[in-house]
Amino acid sequence: MEAQPQPPKGVLRTAAAALLIAAAVLGVVDAALALWHNRAIAPHASVPLCLTAPFVVWLVLLAPLALLLALVSSATRRDARAMTSALLALGFAAALLRVVAAVVASWRGAGDVRLADALAVAALPLAVGAGLGAEAAMRALLARCTGRRLRILVALALGVHLAAAAGVAWLVRRESHGVIGDVLAAALGLGDASDAEAAPTRPRPGATPDAEATSARARPAQDRPATARHLVLVTIDTLRADHLEPQHMPEASALAAAGTRFRAAYSSAPWTLPALASLLTGLPAARHGAGLPIGDGPLARSALPEAHATLATVLQDAGFETRAIVTNPYLGLGYGLGRGFARFENVTLESEALLTLQPTLGFWLASRAWPQLAISDRGAAVTSRAARFLRARTSERRLFLWLHYVDPHAPYDGATRSFRDDLLAGPDGVLPRMAQLRAGEIRPDATGRAALRAAYERAVRAVDHEVGDVLRLLDASGLGDDAVVVLTADHGEELWDHGGVEHGHTLYDELIRVPLVIRCPGCPRGVEVAQLVGIEALAATLLELLGVAPPAAMSPGFAALLRGAPYEPRPVVSENLLFAEERVALRTERFTYVAWPNGKEELYDRVRDPHELRDLAARTPLVRRHREQLARLRVTPPDVAARSRAPARGDDDRTRRALRALGYVQ
């Protein structure tokens, strides 16, 4: 039998060279398209991202085709160069069609896909002509690139691809540490990668970790010790305290019925970064200094200093497995709240990075080959990742799991694919841009305000569904009965309570009072606590419930309220505004006192005036007493005051795009 002819080695080498060169050139086209699409959002910061991932995507897409053509080819080097020019022609034609579709979609609206596709098809002859021209030009170029010149071109193309791969790896590592192993393990069906790194659990005296865990699951709930083994912290962005009711949040209300609800829980700040920094460190905003302005714009905010212990660092030192799945650009690792978590996933920044690449042809094709590339930062994405982790988890270590949902944040719709959308189509029309609402450029009438409130309530109901799914996941995994389960928020939201909208601009109750529910072994069920508590005292409270000693620097906890023991309420100080002139609020059991830097003062009696509408600042003795009390409580360390001169952190394209979508920047 006559032997089958084998493809000459020269053809294979030239095919590999053709692949590298074609992928590099087409990657440049992809990058240019992405930069044009993102031209209004920090174009200088878009360049690194747009110049990295498209090359890698094209390499992955072109490699199978080029390898197939090379293996079946028995032609000469010249035919391999023809293959290169054909690949380039295909890429240029497809890129041109994508440009037409993108322009039409932006002109007619993102939902007008049929018209965009129709015009893209109509532009097919133009695209083919451009592709043929590119093919002819590249064929002529390759004909002159023989020997040493071709090797130089290949080396340059290879360098581009290596730099691109390194850039992508750096971007992933920068914002999500410890996640790649889990992703690969899930793809290969190997279970949770964190199990291989599991450290021995610190047992109680006389018990091994395995025996302790087995006996804990076997005992009835009423016979278990009051000290819980695990902690599950669920924080919901922008959730008003008055929406934790059955008509808005039936699942969360059921959790409250099975635990303890705190009716007077107050945050340290009216926006995410300083509020959650207080929650995790157990420090008031003036002590930890996270979120202080260090430049112009919302992006220029100081990170949490590494010197401060957090709930995660303390529990990690105590032998806990620590994991966080969060949303919101201000929870990026650059802002410091991810310290202490062995696994930290910020779904928002992942989603925004991919949305930056969405206009590129490479990502467009890759997302159709692998639909899981289209990451959403809605609540379902957080819950599904938590479900994958809990179902695969076999470790007997104690666990701290933090889930942060952003669904109730503007633009208020749990059905949107990403909160980056500037406009939201609701049942009554298109809701306005939040930045314009906040600035007073748009003043909706009663119907418009009702539509915005309805959209907010839909988002609250959507995140409540995720809360129910998380609770069922905990029960299915066997963690529910042995865990402290906490539901709270970073801050609330104003819906024209004081004439404004959104958050970050005032210190009134609609922004500072937050929902707080704690369910734990041995804790009272169906109890409502009316005493004043601050979110910065939550960290020490949870550590006490877990049997871990809180650091001395943390604010004292209120675990006594969960044991029925006497408790002396402590005033709560709130500050650090995002958009408006800075001011500081002091809340006692009855009064709210607000001090402005220009000397203006406000005082409200929340018992007689729960909506804080009647200012009592004219009552001089009462105001003076609160002014002196605030001066005693609020002490700003020197390092926090000096941090306003530190350089800005976190000013990258993904963060800016995400903040623009939230309405923080134009």
C-alpha positions as MATLAB code, in Angstrom:
seq = 'MEAQPQPPKGVLRTAAAALLIAAAVLGVVDAALALWHNRAIAPHASVPLCLTAPFVVWLVLLAPLALLLALVSSATRRDARAMTSALLALGFAAALLRVVAAVVASWRGAGDVRLADALAVAALPLAVGAGLGAEAAMRALLARCTGRRLRILVALALGVHLAAAAGVAWLVRRESHGVIGDVLAAALGLGDASDAEAAPTRPRPGATPDAEATSARARPAQDRPATARHLVLVTIDTLRADHLEPQHMPEASALAAAGTRFRAAYSSAPWTLPALASLLTGLPAARHGAGLPIGDGPLARSALPEAHATLATVLQDAGFETRAIVTNPYLGLGYGLGRGFARFENVTLESEALLTLQPTLGFWLASRAWPQLAISDRGAAVTSRAARFLRARTSERRLFLWLHYVDPHAPYDGATRSFRDDLLAGPDGVLPRMAQLRAGEIRPDATGRAALRAAYERAVRAVDHEVGDVLRLLDASGLGDDAVVVLTADHGEELWDHGGVEHGHTLYDELIRVPLVIRCPGCPRGVEVAQLVGIEALAATLLELLGVAPPAAMSPGFAALLRGAPYEPRPVVSENLLFAEERVALRTERFTYVAWPNGKEELYDRVRDPHELRDLAARTPLVRRHREQLARLRVTPPDVAARSRAPARGDDDRTRRALRALGYVQ';
ca = [
       0.000    0.000    0.000;
       1.328    3.353   -0.968;
       2.176    5.569    2.022;
       0.129    8.685    2.543;
       2.081   11.889    1.932;
       2.982   13.719    5.132;
       2.863   17.501    5.390;
       6.385   18.861    5.110;
       7.896   20.311    8.281;
       8.439   23.588    6.530;
       4.704   23.967    5.983;
       3.985   23.291    9.657;
       6.580   25.833   10.769;
       5.259   28.410    8.342;
       1.690   27.663    9.448;
       2.692   28.316   13.067;
       4.359   31.562   12.012;
       1.269   32.484   10.025;
      -0.898   31.855   13.073;
       1.189   34.087   15.315;
       1.335   36.944   12.816;
      -2.356   36.744   11.882;
      -3.435   36.623   15.534;
      -1.270   39.642   16.395;
      -2.576   41.727   13.489;
      -6.195   40.795   14.125;
      -5.677   41.465   17.840;
      -4.684   45.022   16.980;
      -7.931   45.408   15.024;
      -9.871   44.048   17.995;
      -8.072   46.382   20.390;
      -8.765   49.405   18.185;
     -12.453   48.502   18.056;
     -12.631   48.104   21.830;
     -10.815   51.388   22.421;
     -13.220   53.211   20.121;
     -16.188   51.704   21.922;
     -14.750   52.653   25.341;
     -13.383   56.023   24.263;
     -15.513   57.951   26.774;
     -14.407   55.879   29.769;
     -10.801   56.493   30.786;
      -9.275   55.735   27.357;
      -5.764   55.824   28.813;
      -6.748   53.068   31.231;
      -8.586   51.036   28.576;
      -5.419   50.474   26.548;
      -3.799   47.776   28.747;
      -6.953   45.695   28.941;
      -7.899   46.051   25.291;
      -4.391   45.212   24.119;
      -4.147   42.009   26.146;
      -7.194   39.781   26.072;
      -8.049   40.178   22.340;
      -4.707   38.667   21.360;
      -5.255   35.681   23.605;
      -8.820   35.203   22.396;
      -7.757   35.326   18.774;
      -4.945   32.887   19.462;
      -7.417   30.432   20.948;
      -9.903   30.855   18.099;
      -7.415   30.746   15.239;
      -5.262   27.925   16.555;
      -7.676   25.048   15.748;
      -8.359   26.393   12.252;
      -4.699   27.014   11.463;
      -3.674   23.610   12.815;
      -6.338   21.905   10.725;
      -5.275   23.706    7.569;
      -1.631   22.916    8.229;
      -2.245   19.198    8.854;
      -4.313   18.666    5.704;
      -2.089   20.826    3.534;
       0.559   19.261    1.342;
       1.414   22.556   -0.289;
       4.473   24.718   -0.155;
       5.499   27.628    2.004;
       3.840   29.954   -0.406;
       0.498   28.228    0.187;
       1.008   28.648    3.941;
       1.442   32.363    3.384;
      -1.768   32.303    1.387;
      -3.408   30.667    4.384;
      -2.191   33.547    6.561;
      -3.611   36.146    4.225;
      -6.916   34.234    4.079;
      -7.136   34.264    7.873;
      -6.485   37.989    7.885;
      -9.107   38.582    5.217;
     -11.667   36.643    7.239;
     -10.817   38.606   10.366;
     -10.963   42.026    8.720;
     -14.302   41.221    7.070;
     -15.815   39.995   10.338;
     -14.390   42.990   12.237;
     -15.940   45.391    9.756;
     -19.314   43.700   10.129;
     -19.032   44.011   13.904;
     -18.235   47.718   13.590;
     -21.353   48.230   11.466;
     -23.467   46.302   13.954;
     -22.020   48.244   16.921;
     -22.619   51.624   15.283;
     -26.188   50.723   14.366;
     -26.885   49.309   17.836;
     -25.625   52.492   19.513;
     -27.624   54.640   17.087;
     -30.892   52.737   17.277;
     -30.596   51.437   20.840;
     -29.088   48.253   22.177;
     -32.343   46.356   21.881;
     -32.705   46.899   18.132;
     -30.693   43.802   17.283;
     -32.613   42.839   14.144;
     -31.925   46.136   12.393;
     -28.264   45.986   13.402;
     -27.921   42.480   12.000;
     -29.784   43.418    8.805;
     -27.477   46.361    8.103;
     -24.457   44.253    8.969;
     -25.536   41.723    6.332;
     -26.124   44.560    3.867;
     -22.536   45.654    4.463;
     -21.245   42.165    3.629;
     -19.985   43.111    0.121;
     -18.058   46.028    1.586;
     -16.582   43.769    4.251;
     -15.575   41.142    1.713;
     -13.959   43.789   -0.477;
     -11.998   45.157    2.458;
     -10.969   41.639    3.410;
      -9.726   40.891   -0.104;
      -7.729   44.106   -0.076;
      -6.207   43.155    3.270;
      -5.424   39.699    1.924;
      -3.635   41.106   -1.116;
      -1.647   43.527    1.017;
      -0.653   40.851    3.501;
       0.249   38.394    0.734;
       2.567   41.006   -0.779;
       4.081   41.693    2.639;
       4.696   38.020    3.389;
       6.222   37.494   -0.048;
       8.986   39.917    0.931;
       9.412   38.500    4.437;
      11.651   35.499    3.889;
      14.320   34.038    6.113;
      15.570   36.528    8.706;
      12.742   39.012    8.205;
      10.131   36.341    8.754;
      11.871   35.204   11.933;
      11.868   38.786   13.221;
       8.128   39.093   12.515;
       7.460   35.804   14.300;
       9.532   36.892   17.296;
       7.641   40.174   17.532;
       4.277   38.422   17.268;
       5.300   35.862   19.893;
       6.400   38.652   22.200;
       3.018   40.326   21.797;
       1.200   37.127   22.745;
       3.420   36.454   25.760;
       2.933   40.021   26.977;
      -0.797   39.665   26.449;
      -0.960   36.454   28.463;
       1.081   38.033   31.254;
      -1.219   41.059   31.256;
      -4.339   38.938   31.561;
      -2.769   36.916   34.386;
      -1.853   40.143   36.181;
      -5.365   41.520   35.844;
      -6.902   38.319   37.211;
      -4.481   38.057   40.087;
      -4.874   41.720   40.944;
      -8.577   41.518   41.762;
      -9.355   37.838   42.493;
      -6.746   35.947   44.440;
      -7.041   32.214   44.908;
      -9.830   31.783   42.361;
      -8.058   30.272   39.338;
      -7.484   26.949   41.102;
     -11.172   26.706   41.922;
     -12.202   27.489   38.357;
      -9.898   24.812   36.959;
     -11.034   22.325   39.579;
     -14.673   22.952   38.710;
     -13.956   22.627   34.979;
     -12.130   19.328   35.511;
     -14.644   18.011   38.044;
     -12.069   17.795   40.824;
     -14.130   19.463   43.547;
     -13.115   22.513   45.524;
      -9.449   23.374   45.181;
      -9.330   24.877   48.658;
      -9.627   21.424   50.224;
      -6.040   20.598   49.311;
      -4.848   23.572   51.349;
      -7.034   22.878   54.358;
      -5.269   23.404   57.646;
      -6.265   21.334   60.685;
      -9.249   22.726   62.550;
      -8.495   23.774   66.081;
     -10.563   21.251   68.073;
     -12.219   21.707   71.411;
     -10.444   19.889   74.228;
     -10.865   16.149   73.978;
     -12.233   16.043   70.425;
     -10.683   15.539   67.015;
     -11.859   17.787   64.171;
     -13.627   14.934   62.377;
     -15.301   13.584   65.502;
     -16.350   17.058   66.565;
     -17.921   17.859   63.194;
     -19.709   14.482   63.030;
     -21.115   14.775   66.527;
     -22.241   18.355   65.872;
     -24.294   17.231   62.898;
     -25.731   14.276   64.799;
     -26.978   16.185   67.853;
     -30.386   17.892   67.856;
     -30.205   21.678   67.588;
     -31.388   22.271   71.165;
     -28.549   20.081   72.535;
     -25.747   21.834   70.671;
     -23.447   24.310   72.391;
     -24.218   27.989   72.029;
     -20.874   28.605   70.296;
     -21.392   28.341   66.535;
     -18.854   26.695   64.243;
     -19.373   28.748   61.086;
     -20.210   32.302   60.011;
     -22.198   33.282   56.927;
     -22.366   37.050   56.418;
     -24.832   38.296   53.792;
     -24.613   42.020   53.085;
     -26.944   43.726   50.629;
     -25.946   46.976   48.999;
     -28.332   49.942   49.308;
     -31.060   48.136   51.280;
     -33.384   50.379   53.273;
     -34.210   49.128   56.769;
     -37.929   49.732   56.238;
     -37.977   47.247   53.342;
     -37.188   44.257   55.541;
     -40.889   43.430   55.755;
     -42.901   40.448   54.424;
     -44.426   42.426   51.536;
     -40.972   43.312   50.220;
     -38.710   40.535   51.509;
     -40.583   37.388   52.564;
     -37.436   35.225   52.666;
     -35.491   37.708   54.797;
     -38.540   38.167   57.030;
     -38.648   34.407   57.576;
     -34.981   34.546   58.590;
     -35.833   37.325   61.056;
     -38.646   35.199   62.478;
     -36.114   32.421   63.105;
     -33.547   34.768   64.638;
     -33.156   38.186   66.221;
     -33.970   41.405   64.406;
     -32.390   44.699   65.429;
     -34.711   47.613   64.714;
     -32.206   50.380   65.485;
     -29.004   49.317   63.745;
     -26.985   52.157   62.226;
     -24.137   52.300   59.743;
     -20.940   54.318   60.031;
     -21.277   55.918   56.587;
     -23.819   56.445   53.790;
     -21.822   54.586   51.121;
     -20.132   51.234   50.662;
     -16.385   51.508   51.261;
     -16.266   53.197   54.681;
     -19.448   51.448   55.843;
     -18.197   47.923   55.144;
     -14.730   48.841   56.390;
     -16.355   49.643   59.746;
     -18.337   46.409   59.667;
     -15.233   44.288   59.014;
     -12.769   46.117   61.290;
     -15.056   46.965   64.188;
     -13.863   50.564   64.006;
     -15.754   53.821   63.401;
     -15.059   55.606   60.134;
     -12.854   58.225   61.775;
     -10.580   55.492   63.137;
     -10.027   53.289   60.091;
      -9.976   56.093   57.492;
     -11.063   53.967   54.514;
     -12.907   55.974   51.873;
     -11.429   59.363   52.708;
     -11.021   61.682   49.715;
      -7.442   61.764   48.439;
      -8.115   63.563   45.165;
     -10.847   64.689   42.823;
     -13.721   62.374   41.979;
     -15.312   59.322   43.625;
     -12.457   57.054   42.513;
      -9.836   58.898   44.536;
     -10.593   57.334   47.917;
      -8.178   55.915   50.449;
      -7.906   52.181   51.036;
      -8.169   50.407   54.367;
      -4.691   50.406   55.970;
      -3.065   47.008   56.383;
      -2.426   47.718   60.061;
      -6.097   47.183   60.930;
      -7.260   43.662   61.744;
     -10.500   42.592   60.107;
     -13.080   39.952   60.801;
     -11.497   37.843   58.053;
      -7.900   38.176   59.283;
      -8.883   37.293   62.852;
     -10.892   34.249   61.791;
      -8.198   33.117   59.360;
      -5.659   33.236   62.199;
      -8.124   31.191   64.285;
      -8.090   28.416   61.675;
     -11.205   29.324   59.699;
     -11.520   28.786   55.965;
     -12.319   32.245   54.588;
     -14.095   32.960   51.324;
     -15.798   36.022   49.820;
     -17.985   36.406   46.751;
     -18.841   40.068   46.357;
     -20.124   42.701   43.966;
     -19.401   46.460   43.839;
     -16.263   48.137   42.460;
     -15.389   49.612   45.870;
     -14.809   46.071   47.116;
     -11.885   45.567   44.742;
      -8.746   44.239   46.390;
      -7.066   47.605   45.881;
      -9.325   49.112   48.537;
      -8.173   46.658   51.200;
     -11.343   44.835   52.269;
     -10.230   41.517   50.772;
      -7.426   40.913   53.265;
      -7.810   37.710   55.245;
      -9.843   35.919   52.573;
      -8.109   32.903   51.069;
     -10.602   33.093   48.197;
     -11.940   36.462   47.049;
     -14.098   36.934   43.950;
     -15.347   40.350   42.858;
     -17.974   39.478   40.271;
     -18.546   43.124   39.357;
     -14.981   43.757   38.228;
     -14.930   40.473   36.310;
     -18.163   41.446   34.579;
     -16.978   44.949   33.763;
     -13.664   43.683   32.377;
     -15.523   41.403   29.987;
     -17.959   44.155   29.049;
     -14.971   46.304   28.112;
     -13.999   43.563   25.657;
     -17.539   42.881   24.446;
     -17.245   45.010   21.275;
     -14.211   43.059   20.108;
     -14.672   40.406   17.487;
     -12.578   37.938   19.429;
     -14.730   38.113   22.546;
     -17.910   38.129   20.460;
     -16.946   34.808   18.882;
     -15.532   33.354   22.088;
     -18.688   34.164   24.062;
     -20.710   32.185   21.521;
     -18.363   29.226   21.791;
     -18.303   29.473   25.601;
     -21.470   31.275   26.857;
     -20.172   31.140   30.444;
     -17.800   33.970   29.518;
     -20.738   36.387   29.739;
     -20.484   37.007   33.494;
     -23.316   38.909   35.178;
     -22.919   40.660   38.507;
     -26.552   40.215   39.442;
     -27.440   38.291   42.576;
     -27.913   35.004   40.754;
     -24.205   34.993   39.838;
     -23.179   35.394   43.488;
     -25.568   32.671   44.616;
     -24.531   30.227   41.890;
     -20.856   30.625   42.789;
     -21.674   30.119   46.453;
     -23.678   27.018   45.514;
     -20.786   25.553   43.534;
     -18.432   26.159   46.438;
     -20.746   24.726   49.125;
     -21.696   21.638   47.112;
     -18.069   20.819   46.339;
     -16.768   21.595   49.817;
     -15.595   18.577   51.832;
     -13.356   20.344   54.333;
     -14.160   19.979   58.039;
     -12.656   23.378   58.838;
     -14.741   26.112   60.342;
     -15.965   28.458   57.616;
     -16.422   32.203   57.175;
     -18.358   32.936   53.994;
     -19.144   36.529   52.972;
     -21.651   37.243   50.201;
     -22.317   40.812   49.078;
     -25.206   41.542   46.685;
     -25.572   44.783   44.704;
     -29.038   44.272   43.170;
     -30.901   47.113   44.979;
     -28.289   49.617   43.822;
     -29.210   51.940   40.952;
     -30.380   51.431   38.262;
     -32.749   49.309   40.379;
     -33.608   46.207   38.431;
     -32.619   42.683   39.353;
     -33.419   41.558   35.816;
     -30.663   43.621   34.178;
     -27.585   41.734   33.073;
     -25.263   44.208   34.732;
     -25.769   47.345   36.795;
     -23.494   49.176   34.341;
     -26.581   50.015   32.251;
     -27.158   53.763   32.306;
     -30.791   53.425   31.288;
     -33.384   50.987   32.478;
     -36.550   50.141   30.559;
     -39.350   49.671   33.076;
     -43.057   49.027   32.637;
     -43.761   52.765   32.597;
     -40.964   53.771   30.246;
     -37.255   54.464   30.552;
     -35.979   55.476   33.973;
     -33.581   58.453   34.056;
     -29.848   58.399   34.668;
     -29.016   58.420   38.370;
     -26.212   60.979   38.019;
     -28.639   63.415   36.394;
     -31.248   62.754   39.072;
     -28.743   63.352   41.846;
     -27.519   66.587   40.253;
     -31.072   67.875   39.830;
     -30.805   67.973   36.028;
     -33.866   65.712   35.889;
     -36.824   66.368   38.180;
     -39.392   63.604   37.728;
     -43.042   64.190   38.495;
     -45.115   62.000   40.811;
     -45.471   59.308   38.143;
     -41.740   59.248   37.487;
     -40.959   58.999   41.179;
     -43.433   56.159   41.584;
     -41.777   54.312   38.685;
     -38.367   54.696   40.326;
     -39.649   53.448   43.691;
     -41.330   50.495   41.967;
     -38.060   49.606   40.230;
     -36.239   49.739   43.566;
     -38.828   47.440   45.127;
     -38.448   44.980   42.244;
     -34.706   44.898   42.880;
     -35.294   44.300   46.589;
     -37.630   41.397   45.815;
     -35.037   39.968   43.423;
     -32.287   39.981   46.038;
     -34.686   38.531   48.602;
     -35.072   35.518   46.302;
     -31.293   35.090   46.438;
     -31.395   35.256   50.239;
     -33.865   32.381   50.240;
     -31.645   30.353   47.919;
     -28.636   30.925   50.183;
     -30.563   29.759   53.246;
     -31.645   26.606   51.432;
     -28.054   26.020   50.310;
     -26.862   26.229   53.896;
     -29.479   23.712   55.008;
     -28.613   21.357   52.146;
     -24.888   21.549   52.964;
     -25.451   20.848   56.653;
     -24.034   24.192   57.756;
     -27.256   25.995   58.635;
     -27.751   24.642   62.162;
     -24.137   25.235   63.178;
     -23.679   28.676   61.658;
     -24.150   32.269   62.670;
     -26.166   33.676   59.771;
     -26.152   37.469   59.496;
     -28.170   39.628   57.115;
     -27.456   43.332   56.952;
     -26.673   46.213   54.574;
     -23.900   48.725   54.100;
     -26.313   51.677   53.910;
     -29.806   52.582   52.798;
     -31.222   54.687   49.968;
     -33.067   57.979   49.768;
     -36.181   58.069   47.623;
     -37.054   61.767   48.103;
     -37.418   61.418   51.904;
     -35.556   64.717   52.276;
     -35.921   65.958   48.719;
     -33.093   63.939   47.176;
     -32.388   60.522   45.730;
     -29.727   57.787   45.959;
     -27.090   57.780   48.737;
     -23.734   59.147   49.832;
     -25.018   62.711   50.272;
     -26.762   62.896   53.695;
     -26.703   61.264   57.140;
     -30.434   60.885   57.749;
     -32.140   57.649   58.785;
     -33.090   56.511   55.282;
     -29.364   56.202   54.519;
     -27.815   55.343   57.893;
     -30.353   52.974   59.481;
     -29.813   49.472   58.103;
     -31.536   46.107   58.525;
     -29.797   43.624   60.817;
     -30.822   40.026   61.492;
     -28.732   37.452   63.384;
     -29.625   33.772   63.580;
     -27.321   31.539   65.591;
     -27.296   28.428   67.790;
     -28.595   29.269   71.247;
     -29.795   32.739   70.205;
     -33.402   33.832   70.773;
     -35.824   33.316   67.896;
     -38.484   35.720   66.709;
     -37.203   38.520   68.956;
     -36.978   42.190   67.993;
     -34.407   44.382   69.730;
     -35.121   48.099   69.979;
     -31.821   49.187   71.567;
     -29.411   51.270   69.510;
     -26.493   49.326   67.981;
     -23.773   50.340   65.547;
     -22.552   48.243   62.641;
     -18.952   48.781   63.777;
     -19.830   46.718   66.885;
     -20.941   43.763   64.753;
     -17.434   42.314   64.228;
     -16.768   41.854   67.953;
     -20.291   40.497   68.427;
     -19.793   37.806   65.804;
     -16.375   36.835   67.142;
     -17.892   36.363   70.597;
     -20.645   34.149   69.149;
     -17.952   32.065   67.432;
     -15.874   31.726   70.593;
     -12.987   33.798   69.194;
     -11.503   36.626   71.223;
     -11.943   40.014   69.492;
      -8.883   42.276   69.176;
      -8.724   44.978   71.807;
      -8.987   47.719   69.174;
     -12.443   46.611   68.022;
     -15.515   48.392   69.320;
     -17.224   46.357   72.079;
     -19.889   44.018   70.768;
     -23.546   43.644   71.712;
     -23.689   39.856   72.146;
     -25.275   40.528   75.540;
     -28.482   41.473   73.727;
     -28.588   37.970   72.233;
     -28.201   36.390   75.660;
     -30.796   38.524   77.412;
     -28.116   40.130   79.565;
     -28.039   43.827   80.511;
     -26.630   46.067   77.794;
     -25.809   49.761   77.843;
     -26.376   51.274   74.365;
     -23.500   53.299   72.947;
     -23.960   56.284   70.618;
     -23.216   55.778   66.918;
     -21.120   58.225   64.893;
     -21.621   58.358   61.102;
     -19.603   60.381   58.586;
     -17.645   60.345   55.304;
     -19.927   61.549   52.517;
     -19.297   60.702   48.890;
     -20.937   63.560   46.989;
     -21.871   66.405   49.329;
     -20.133   68.686   51.807;
     -18.690   66.651   54.674;
     -20.532   66.494   57.983;
     -20.735   64.209   61.032;
     -23.807   62.698   62.722;
     -24.178   61.470   66.290;
     -27.069   59.174   67.196;
     -28.132   58.487   70.744;
     -31.116   56.420   71.801;
     -33.448   59.336   71.082;
     -31.700   62.128   69.165;
     -29.822   62.660   65.905;
     -27.262   65.468   65.933;
     -25.565   66.599   62.695;
     -22.543   68.935   62.671;
     -21.394   70.750   59.498;
     -17.850   72.074   58.945;
     -19.243   75.599   58.441;
     -20.699   75.585   61.967;
     -24.261   74.676   61.036;
     -25.944   72.192   63.408;
     -29.072   70.045   63.207;
     -30.918   68.149   65.918;
     -33.860   65.757   65.562;
     -35.967   63.897   68.119;
     -36.529   60.488   66.505;
     -39.176   59.504   69.038;
     -41.498   62.385   68.175;
     -40.120   62.930   64.672;
     -39.047   59.521   63.266;
     -38.512   60.923   59.753;
     -36.131   63.655   61.018;
     -38.011   66.552   59.444;
     -38.273   69.051   62.350;
     -34.932   70.608   63.223;
     -34.532   71.392   66.952;
     -31.173   73.154   66.638;
     -32.618   76.261   68.295;
     -32.654   74.416   71.630;
     -29.179   75.530   72.621;
     -28.593   73.453   75.817;
     -29.626   70.223   74.086;
     -27.441   70.977   71.072;
     -24.468   71.863   73.278;
     -24.736   68.559   75.139;
     -24.649   66.559   71.897;
     -21.827   68.694   70.484;
     -19.666   67.941   73.523;
     -20.554   64.257   73.411;
     -19.539   64.052   69.736;
     -16.226   65.778   70.501;
     -15.461   63.158   73.167;
     -16.355   60.205   70.940;
     -14.862   61.200   67.608;
     -11.063   61.033   67.669;
      -9.214   60.982   64.345;
      -5.776   59.302   64.554;
      -2.878   61.255   62.990;
      -2.274   58.609   60.330;
      -5.867   58.935   59.109;
      -5.565   62.694   58.842;
      -2.308   62.345   56.877;
      -3.811   59.829   54.477;
      -5.590   62.567   52.539;
      -2.187   63.346   51.004;
      -1.624   59.751   49.845;
      -1.822   58.863   46.130;
      -5.109   57.577   44.754;
      -5.630   53.833   44.357;
      -7.958   51.760   42.220;
      -8.310   54.211   39.331;
      -8.564   51.692   36.513;
     -10.925   51.236   33.620;
     -13.044   48.506   35.130;
     -13.586   50.409   38.367;
     -14.374   53.637   36.514;
     -16.808   51.858   34.192;
     -18.520   50.153   37.098;
     -18.815   53.422   39.029;
     -20.157   55.152   35.931;
     -22.785   52.455   35.688;
     -23.726   53.037   39.310;
     -24.223   56.701   38.470;
     -21.208   57.877   40.476;
     -19.357   59.415   37.507;
     -20.459   60.786   34.133;
];
